C-alpha cells in the first residue's frame, strides 16, 4: 500500500530477556486509584467509580531516554505507576477473565503539567494539555506475565535525587487490576498493544530540570529518568 505521507514508526517497549519489542496501540490511565492519593487530591475514595483518561501512544519515553521538561508549565509532577500491557483484547470482558488478556507488566511515570490540569479542572475542560503532552509517559521495559505472574502486592516507590517521595503498595489499589480492565472494556474495545497505567500512590510532587527520578514496583522492575 502506498501512503501520501511517510508512515511514522510504531511506538514500542522493549521486552526483557528478548530482542523483541511490544508495539503500543493506546495508553489508558486510571485516576485516583490509591486511597491516600485520592485524599491528597481532595477527593473521597469511598464514593468514586473508576475513571480514565488517555495519552497518545507516542507520548511514551523508553530505553532510558531523558524526560524533557515541557513548555507552558511551571509545575510538572511525577506519578509512579504499575503499567499493564495487554496481549489480547475484547469488550465487556468479565473480571474473571481479565488477567488472560495481560502480556506483561512495566513501571511507568504519568508525568503531569499540574498547573494546566488544575486550570482545566477549574474551567470544566478536558485534561489533555495537562496529561497527554509529548513525552508524558516514561516507561521501563516489559516483563512477561508468564515469567513473573500477576502481582497483587509489593512496594510502589519513587525517589527524587535519592530521597523517597512516593511509597505505597499494590495491595492498596482501590480498583484491582481485573476490575479496572473489566470496567475499561465496557467503555472501549480493548486491543493487543494497549497499556493501562493503574494509578499512583500518595506523595506526588514537582520536578525540576536536573532531577533524577528512580522508582519501581517490587517484582516488576525499576525505572530511572533524568529531567532535562
C-alpha positions as a printed NumPy array, in Angstrom:
array([[  0.   ,   0.   ,   0.   ],
       [  1.229,   3.477,  -0.834],
       [  0.733,   6.353,   1.608],
       [  0.68 ,  10.032,   0.714],
       [  2.928,  10.974,   3.653],
       [  5.676,   8.994,   5.436],
       [  4.374,   6.434,   7.943],
       [  5.659,   7.168,  11.442],
       [  7.384,   4.426,  13.447],
       [  5.196,   2.422,  15.842],
       [  5.914,   3.314,  19.487],
       [  7.086,   0.248,  21.383],
       [  8.59 ,  -1.096,  24.596],
       [ 11.499,  -3.488,  24.992],
       [ 10.641,  -6.921,  26.391],
       [ 13.17 ,  -8.025,  28.983],
       [ 15.061, -11.203,  28.141],
       [ 14.301, -10.977,  24.415],
       [ 15.32 ,  -8.978,  21.352],
       [ 11.649,  -8.323,  20.573],
       [  9.562,  -5.231,  21.198],
       [  5.951,  -4.708,  22.264],
       [  4.036,  -2.376,  19.897],
       [  1.839,   0.195,  21.648],
       [ -1.735,   0.74 ,  20.476],
       [ -3.28 ,   3.036,  23.108],
       [ -2.371,   4.3  ,  26.576],
       [ -5.174,   4.351,  29.149],
       [ -4.677,   5.785,  32.642],
       [ -6.914,   5.307,  35.662],
       [ -7.214,   8.278,  38.003],
       [ -7.056,   8.372,  41.806],
       [ -6.787,   4.61 ,  42.334],
       [ -4.966,   4.708,  45.7  ],
       [ -6.827,   5.829,  48.824],
       [ -4.201,   8.256,  50.134],
       [ -3.543,   9.79 ,  46.71 ],
       [ -7.294,  10.363,  46.243],
       [ -7.361,  12.12 ,  49.606],
       [ -4.279,  14.25 ,  48.897],
       [ -6.02 ,  15.433,  45.717],
       [ -9.094,  16.408,  47.75 ],
       [-11.454,  13.53 ,  46.892],
       [-13.314,  10.823,  48.8  ],
       [-12.023,   7.415,  47.638],
       [-15.06 ,   5.577,  49.001],
       [-17.554,   7.244,  46.671],
       [-15.89 ,   7.302,  43.283],
       [-16.198,   4.702,  40.491],
       [-13.082,   4.305,  38.308],
       [-12.47 ,   6.957,  35.675],
       [ -9.97 ,   7.053,  32.845],
       [ -8.043,   9.441,  30.651],
       [ -5.708,   8.748,  27.755],
       [ -2.267,   9.632,  26.473],
       [ -1.181,   9.212,  22.843],
       [  0.941,   6.145,  22.147],
       [  3.867,   8.319,  21.086],
       [  3.917,  10.055,  24.494],
       [  5.953,   7.037,  25.631],
       [  9.597,   7.574,  26.644],
       [ 11.601,   4.361,  26.58 ],
       [ 15.032,   2.776,  26.805],
       [ 16.392,   5.142,  29.438],
       [ 15.793,   8.344,  27.454],
       [ 15.545,  11.667,  29.295],
       [ 12.28 ,  13.397,  30.186],
       [ 12.187,  16.843,  28.583],
       [ 10.543,  19.413,  30.85 ],
       [  7.533,  20.564,  28.803],
       [  6.654,  24.059,  27.71 ],
       [  3.774,  26.153,  29.098],
       [  4.162,  24.778,  32.629],
       [  5.981,  25.7  ,  35.805],
       [  4.555,  22.86 ,  37.903],
       [  5.247,  19.4  ,  36.446],
       [  4.59 ,  16.468,  38.796],
       [  5.71 ,  12.843,  38.961],
       [  3.245,   9.953,  39.387],
       [  4.86 ,   6.495,  39.592],
       [  2.634,   3.592,  38.491],
       [  2.407,  -0.088,  37.656],
       [  1.733,  -0.452,  33.927],
       [ -0.273,  -3.343,  32.475],
       [  0.36 ,  -4.384,  28.848],
       [ -2.396,  -6.259,  27.034],
       [ -1.548,  -9.071,  24.649],
       [ -5.159,  -9.573,  23.602],
       [ -8.332,  -7.523,  23.74 ],
       [-12.092,  -7.572,  23.77 ],
       [-15.178,  -5.754,  25.006],
       [-17.31 ,  -6.437,  28.083],
       [-14.594,  -8.725,  29.448],
       [-15.616, -10.283,  32.772],
       [-13.216,  -9.682,  35.659],
       [-12.751, -13.447,  35.957],
       [-11.11 , -13.472,  32.501],
       [ -9.322, -10.122,  32.598],
       [ -5.923, -11.492,  33.596],
       [ -5.952, -13.693,  30.475],
       [ -5.588, -10.521,  28.369],
       [ -2.331,  -9.451,  30.024],
       [  1.006,  -9.924,  28.261],
       [  3.173,  -8.303,  30.898],
       [  3.932,  -5.501,  33.305],
       [  6.205,  -2.466,  33.469],
       [  6.951,   0.58 ,  35.621],
       [  5.748,   3.923,  34.301],
       [  5.533,   7.61 ,  35.133],
       [  2.364,   9.577,  34.445],
       [  4.022,  12.986,  34.176],
       [  1.538,  15.797,  34.695],
       [  1.533,  19.524,  33.987],
       [ -0.322,  20.104,  37.257],
       [ -0.889,  23.802,  36.711],
       [ -2.524,  23.2  ,  33.33 ],
       [ -4.55 ,  20.307,  34.74 ],
       [ -5.767,  22.461,  37.634],
       [ -6.755,  25.253,  35.238],
       [ -8.663,  22.766,  33.065],
       [-10.494,  21.364,  36.092],
       [-11.437,  24.85 ,  37.262],
       [-12.878,  25.712,  33.847],
       [-14.576,  22.351,  33.319],
       [-12.342,  21.495,  30.36 ],
       [-10.618,  18.23 ,  29.351],
       [ -7.247,  17.387,  30.911],
       [ -5.378,  16.698,  27.667],
       [ -2.924,  19.597,  27.929],
       [ -2.032,  18.553,  31.473],
       [ -1.742,  14.819,  30.892],
       [ -1.244,  13.981,  27.201],
       [  1.726,  16.124,  26.227],
       [  4.816,  14.887,  24.357],
       [  6.999,  12.613,  26.467],
       [  4.487,  12.398,  29.326],
       [  4.737,   8.609,  29.728],
       [  8.25 ,   7.372,  30.589],
       [  8.171,   3.579,  30.89 ],
       [ 10.519,   0.708,  31.676],
       [ 10.939,  -2.458,  29.66 ],
       [  8.171,  -5.031,  29.97 ],
       [  8.413,  -8.212,  31.988],
       [  6.195, -11.025,  30.764],
       [  3.371, -12.273,  32.98 ],
       [  4.417, -15.798,  32.053],
       [  7.685, -15.038,  33.854],
       [  6.588, -13.059,  36.923],
       [  2.903, -13.907,  37.316],
       [  0.299, -11.261,  38.176],
       [  1.447,  -9.033,  41.057],
       [ -1.153,  -8.221,  43.721],
       [  1.154,  -6.82 ,  46.416],
       [  4.569,  -5.225,  46.626],
       [  6.008,  -1.775,  47.157],
       [  5.388,   1.016,  44.629],
       [  8.021,   3.69 ,  45.225],
       [  9.748,   6.727,  43.771],
       [ 12.897,   8.609,  44.763],
       [ 13.866,  12.068,  43.528],
       [ 17.61 ,  12.688,  43.789],
       [ 17.84 ,   9.799,  46.254],
       [ 15.055,  10.999,  48.579],
       [ 11.839,   8.975,  48.837],
       [  8.826,  10.899,  47.533],
       [  6.225,   8.174,  46.924],
       [  5.737,   4.893,  48.751],
       [  2.701,   2.638,  48.52 ],
       [  1.763,  -0.966,  47.921],
       [ -0.179,  -2.671,  45.133],
       [ -2.439,  -4.072,  47.824],
       [ -3.736,  -0.518,  48.336],
       [ -5.272,  -0.276,  44.845],
       [ -8.925,   0.752,  45.155],
       [ -9.82 ,  -0.95 ,  41.88 ],
       [ -7.783,  -4.132,  41.407],
       [ -6.282,  -4.963,  38.028],
       [ -9.004,  -7.419,  36.883],
       [-11.724,  -4.984,  37.95 ],
       [-10.252,  -1.995,  36.138],
       [ -9.668,  -3.984,  32.931],
       [-13.23 ,  -5.328,  33.051],
       [-14.679,  -1.85 ,  33.622],
       [-12.473,  -0.259,  30.952],
       [-13.618,  -2.899,  28.455],
       [-17.214,  -1.696,  28.855],
       [-16.139,   1.781,  27.718],
       [-13.722,   0.84 ,  24.905],
       [-12.964,  -2.249,  22.869],
       [ -9.556,  -3.191,  24.214],
       [ -6.881,  -4.306,  21.754],
       [ -3.496,  -6.032,  21.764],
       [ -0.858,  -3.401,  22.427],
       [ -2.929,  -1.361,  24.877],
       [ -1.198,  -0.12 ,  28.031],
       [ -3.058,   0.626,  31.255],
       [ -1.401,   2.896,  33.831],
       [ -3.019,   1.705,  37.058],
       [ -2.806,   4.743,  39.335],
       [ -0.264,   6.283,  41.694],
       [  0.231,   6.224,  45.463],
       [  0.385,   9.356,  47.627],
       [  3.343,  11.708,  47.552],
       [  3.114,  13.178,  44.051],
       [  5.071,  16.374,  43.685],
       [  7.025,  18.717,  41.413],
       [ 10.193,  18.012,  39.467],
       [ 12.888,  20.387,  38.247],
       [ 15.408,  20.257,  35.444],
       [ 18.392,  18.235,  36.597],
       [ 16.377,  15.953,  38.893],
       [ 16.92 ,  12.204,  38.663],
       [ 13.773,  10.126,  39.228],
       [ 14.203,   6.495,  40.187],
       [ 11.263,   4.3  ,  41.037],
       [  9.971,   0.799,  40.874],
       [  7.372,  -1.831,  41.612],
       [  8.564,  -4.831,  43.601],
       [  8.617,  -7.952,  41.471],
       [  8.258,  -5.971,  38.229],
       [ 11.26 ,  -3.708,  37.798],
       [ 12.674,  -0.212,  38.105],
       [ 12.73 ,   2.954,  36.042],
       [ 15.285,   5.763,  36.072],
       [ 14.689,   9.08 ,  34.292],
       [ 16.593,  12.36 ,  34.208],
       [ 14.651,  15.613,  33.846],
       [ 16.287,  17.876,  31.237]])
